Amino acid sequence: MESFYALPFTVLECPYLKLKKPSWVTVPSPMVVYAFVLFTYFLITGGIIYDVIVEPPSIGTTTDANGHHRPVAFMPHRVNGQYIMEGLAASFLFTMGGLGFVILDKSNNANTPKLNRILLMSVGFLCVVISFFLCRVFMRMKLPGYLS
């Protein structure tokens, strides 16, 4: 198999180039990479691909009993459809829950003082719990008979 890959290089010769990396190109810091990954996670879980393909409105409207149009943020009775604001709100909750787990992991550091450890554990636990219960509320708004 290796001879198969080497066959083109018996005829072709690779050019000898002295390429140097530009001085302004540096390795990004771990926090920059983490921020990029977190922002990408926020956009993907928010349904940015769905929003680009389907082009839904940012919010919807419904007509009440008096004939007035009222804005709605959730597309009811459709699991596969979403308004843009609905996707961003759900994505914020998913990201907040994930950050809660990251904060809980940071509270496990050996050098953390006791007061900071308690504060980090409280904030992390609150982020996870609030995110979980608000996601359940969003699902109840989306599918009224669900989880009851």
C-alpha positions as CSV (number, residue, x, y, z in Angstrom):
1,M,0.0,0.0,0.0
2,E,2.9,2.3,0.8
3,S,4.3,1.8,-2.7
4,F,1.0,2.9,-4.1
5,Y,1.2,6.2,-2.3
6,A,4.8,6.7,-3.3
7,L,4.1,6.1,-7.0
8,P,3.3,9.8,-7.9
9,F,6.4,11.0,-6.1
10,T,8.7,8.9,-8.4
11,V,7.6,11.2,-11.2
12,L,6.9,14.4,-9.4
13,E,9.3,16.3,-7.2
14,C,8.2,18.3,-4.2
15,P,9.3,21.9,-4.3
16,Y,11.7,23.1,-1.7
17,L,10.1,26.0,0.0
18,K,11.3,28.0,3.0
19,L,8.1,29.0,4.5
20,K,8.1,30.8,7.8
21,K,5.2,31.3,10.2
22,P,4.2,35.0,10.4
23,S,5.2,36.6,13.7
24,W,1.7,37.7,14.4
25,V,0.4,34.1,14.4
26,T,0.4,32.8,17.9
27,V,-1.2,29.9,19.7
28,P,-4.4,31.2,21.3
29,S,-4.8,31.0,25.1
30,P,-6.9,28.2,26.6
31,M,-9.6,30.7,27.6
32,V,-9.9,32.0,24.0
33,V,-10.4,28.5,22.8
34,Y,-12.9,27.8,25.5
35,A,-14.8,31.0,24.7
36,F,-14.9,30.1,21.0
37,V,-16.1,26.5,21.8
38,L,-18.8,27.9,24.2
39,F,-20.0,30.5,21.6
40,T,-20.1,27.8,19.0
41,Y,-22.1,25.6,21.4
42,F,-24.5,28.5,22.0
43,L,-25.1,29.0,18.3
44,I,-25.5,25.3,17.4
45,T,-27.9,24.5,20.3
46,G,-29.8,27.7,19.4
47,G,-30.6,26.2,16.0
48,I,-28.6,28.6,13.9
49,I,-28.5,26.1,11.1
50,Y,-32.3,25.6,11.2
51,D,-32.7,29.4,11.3
52,V,-30.5,29.9,8.2
53,I,-32.2,27.2,6.2
54,V,-35.9,27.8,7.1
55,E,-35.7,31.5,7.9
56,P,-38.4,31.6,10.6
57,P,-39.5,35.0,12.1
58,S,-37.9,36.2,15.3
59,I,-41.2,36.0,17.1
60,G,-44.7,34.9,16.1
61,T,-48.1,36.4,16.6
62,T,-51.4,34.9,17.6
63,T,-54.9,36.4,17.6
64,D,-56.8,36.6,20.9
65,A,-60.5,36.4,21.5
66,N,-61.0,40.1,20.8
67,G,-59.2,39.9,17.4
68,H,-56.0,41.7,18.6
69,H,-52.6,40.3,17.5
70,R,-50.4,39.3,20.4
71,P,-46.7,38.4,20.1
72,V,-45.7,34.9,21.1
73,A,-42.1,33.7,21.7
74,F,-42.8,30.0,21.4
75,M,-44.2,28.1,18.5
76,P,-46.8,25.9,20.2
77,H,-47.5,22.3,19.4
78,R,-44.4,22.0,17.1
79,V,-41.4,20.2,18.4
80,N,-39.4,20.5,15.1
81,G,-40.2,24.2,14.6
82,Q,-39.0,27.3,16.4
83,Y,-38.9,31.0,16.3
84,I,-35.4,32.7,16.5
85,M,-35.9,34.1,20.0
86,E,-37.2,30.7,21.2
87,G,-34.0,29.0,20.0
88,L,-31.8,31.7,21.6
89,A,-33.6,31.5,24.9
90,A,-33.3,27.7,25.0
91,S,-29.7,27.9,23.9
92,F,-29.0,30.4,26.7
93,L,-30.5,27.9,29.2
94,F,-28.4,25.0,27.8
95,T,-25.3,27.1,28.0
96,M,-26.1,28.3,31.5
97,G,-26.5,24.7,32.7
98,G,-23.2,23.7,31.1
99,L,-21.5,26.7,32.7
100,G,-23.0,25.6,36.0
101,F,-21.2,22.2,35.7
102,V,-18.0,24.0,34.8
103,I,-18.3,26.2,37.9
104,L,-19.0,23.1,40.0
105,D,-15.8,21.5,38.6
106,K,-13.8,24.7,39.4
107,S,-15.0,24.5,43.0
108,N,-13.2,21.2,43.4
109,N,-9.8,22.8,43.1
110,A,-7.5,22.0,46.1
111,N,-6.3,25.6,46.5
112,T,-9.7,27.2,46.7
113,P,-10.5,28.8,50.1
114,K,-13.6,27.5,51.9
115,L,-15.7,30.6,51.4
116,N,-15.0,30.7,47.7
117,R,-15.6,27.0,47.4
118,I,-19.1,27.4,49.0
119,L,-19.9,30.4,46.7
120,L,-18.7,28.5,43.6
121,M,-20.7,25.4,44.6
122,S,-23.8,27.6,45.3
123,V,-23.6,29.5,42.0
124,G,-22.9,26.3,40.0
125,F,-25.7,24.4,41.6
126,L,-28.1,27.3,41.0
127,C,-27.2,27.6,37.4
128,V,-27.8,23.9,36.8
129,V,-31.1,23.8,38.7
130,I,-32.5,27.0,37.2
131,S,-31.5,25.9,33.7
132,F,-33.2,22.5,34.3
133,F,-36.5,23.8,35.6
134,L,-36.7,26.6,33.1
135,C,-36.2,24.1,30.2
136,R,-39.1,22.1,31.7
137,V,-41.2,25.3,31.7
138,F,-40.2,25.9,28.1
139,M,-41.3,22.4,27.1
140,R,-44.6,22.9,28.9
141,M,-45.1,26.1,26.9
142,K,-44.2,24.3,23.7
143,L,-46.3,21.2,24.3
144,P,-49.0,22.0,26.8
145,G,-49.9,18.4,27.8
146,Y,-46.3,17.3,28.1
147,L,-44.8,16.3,31.5
148,S,-48.0,16.6,33.5
